Amino acid sequence: MPKRDRAKKLPRQTRVKPIAKAPKTDLQASPNGPENARALLVFNSVRRQYGAVTAVSDVSCSIAQGSFVALVGASGSGKSTLLKMVNTLETPSSGQVVFAGDDVNQQQPAQLRRRIGYVFQSIGLFPHMLVGENIAIGPRLAGQALSAARISELLELVELEPPMAARMPDALSGGQRQRVGVARALAIEPELLLMDEPFGALDPITRASLGDKVRELHDRLSLTTIMVTHDMAEALLLADRVLVMDAGEIVADATPHQLLAGEGGDIAQQLVSVPRQQAEKLAAMER
Amino acid sequence: MSEFWTILIGLGPKFAAHIVLAASAIGLGILVALPLAVWASRSAPVARIALGFASLVQTIPALALLALFFPILLSLRAVFGEGLPTLGFLPALLALALYALLPILRNAVTAQANLDPGVLEAADGVGMTGWQKLRLVEAPLSAPFVMAGIRTASVWTIGAATLSTTIGQPSLGDPIFAGLQTQNWVLVLAGCVASAGLALIVDGLLGLIERGLAKRSKTQWAAGLIAVALGLIGALTFQFGGKDQDRIVIAAKQFSEQYILAQLIGSRLEKAGYAVEYRDGLGSAVVHNALTSSSIDISIDYTGTIWTNQLERSDNPGREAMYQEIKAWEEREHGVRVLGRLGFENAYGFALREDRAAELGLETLEDLVAVAPRLTIGGDPEFFERPEWISVRNAYGMRFAEQRNFSPTFMYNALTSGEADVISAYTSDGRIAADRLTVLSDPLEALPSYDAMVLIAPARADDEALAAALQPLVGAISVGAMREANFAVDRDDDKLSPADAAAQLARAIGLD
């Protein structure tokens, strides 16, 4: 068992170090087209209806391995529903979600979810478990014990002190808790990281620093990340591909660059105009 | 006060039986409530139906719920066979477990409904199966609330278990019911103190477990759990550790005369080498059923009671004919052996003060008819609705100036204080002699007879040694002797216990 653990860890660590030293290239990255990267996730005419209300209507798109995709839209645009159909917390009324080649709804939900990291706004740390136990829960469910060293390593990844593993979640601040939430999602070495308004409940400073941290980890660990947010500025700063949703449909699919250059249509541009105008006003005040 | 301690210490076996009954009922309640709560948390209709049913059960008075299980179990004998007990432990267990259901179920359902939705979403999100979610998240987070429900249920159940005395299950209710009937307040107090003390101790221990769970302190809840387990093991060894004897079970209804006669019969059987157990304070309605099903072995009943309630007759063939017909009917229908009549009646009779009777020149009910329109009659609350009164009224054409209802105890006081001139007394009541009352004779035999008789259950009907041991009692107890014994127990000062009164009665009738 320890042998296998080490074998599993070593390539990851050798992989981490050079990337960590490499300069950030995030915002300049080109959208991963299907021609140069394998699609990890594909939505095929996915639809979700609640009675007469259509939350998601006929969405088709594919997400490339290694990409950082932001799903942006107003409240009720269907972005959270679309995200939750990936780890089957929601089920499509029609259509298919294909993850790593298999229809997600043809798999055991628990097995599927143990391969996908999930971070969400209300965090959902288990209040009766220590921070360390919270982080180790994913491997534990699959029958593996996470070593104390690995827990320390995960805490350090999200910039928390290792002794924090012995605390209860209610002794932590909101920002620290969401860092633990991220560490919990990373503990399973996820093939895909889903984030649903992950920083929505945090103060602006914590929010910005945790956002940068997540982007850095995405690059270091070569993750594939989908993040739902209503904040276009956050999406533009962190993602390398932005999907804009409105009334259940994807109305724009562009890089941050393209959006800032005025592409993507009216709804996308309305969303982009908010942070742009704020930035312009702030710049004007400085003059 | 030393009497109180003696009684309290003597309650050991009842205490153990009470603990075993209450713990079994709570255990069964938990066993049913927890899976039901889990199911209810996953299905709104189940939650509505389960909680609705449990609330409905709560609205039934505990005493009635206990009594209701007798006919239910009796009808279930069609399915489970004649061996199914209809009195005693089983019905008490079922009724109390039903009663314990609501607080446990409600707390468990509420706890589940109030779990943080974020935590539940996380449980799904990290890939827990339904069972893992229940075991790792829902159960530990609900545990303190579930424990609070179990705690409430336990206190209720320990209190309500005292009522199981009425359906023949020994409990701490035995001294309470016996004491209430014989107005022996020390006995009542001892029963109440024991039951309340038990409830307080259990509440404290379960509270310790509850706080331990809430604070996630393993030592605290484990300590509480161990203390509860030790108490239970103690009660179980106390109850089942002794050698299992074949005991003769003697029943007594809820009044002094029955307690005394049960003791009298018991002491004779003990002298004959039998082991004896008393089921005191049984509800009048269940005694006959308990006897025919051999849940008890011996009862003392009255001809008029059996005539009306069991044979469902309203005619009056006369004292001797009624007895012979009942004797034949019992043997034919149930295999019950009617050993014989004890020699006295506990009937309704019209009584007035000796001096008043002399002054008015009254000896019979016929004499009373002429003066009745000037007099007030007092009766117990049901008397003026009973066939006895209607029969007398019609047979003699009796009309009183006024009719008043009194509780049995105050009826006699009303007579002495002059608020009533005539009362519907019970003919074997000790106060007839003590208050110097005259019971008017009934020449037209309008009042049905209430001969006390000894009945033996079918299972013991062929035991000739048993019958022989009791044979000397037949025809031996005069109404005067019975009145004296009853009064010794009922009087306010210098009371005797039913056992002492029985010993005195035995000496008085020359059987000692």
Interface residues (C-beta under 8 A of the other chain):
Chain A: N87 L89 P109 A110 Q111 L112 R113 R114 Y118 F120 S122 I123 G124 L125 F126 P127 H128 I137 G138 L141 A142 R184
Chain B: D116 P117 G118 V119 L120 E121 A122 A123 D124 G125 V126 G127 M128 T129 Q132 L136 V137 P140 L141 R216
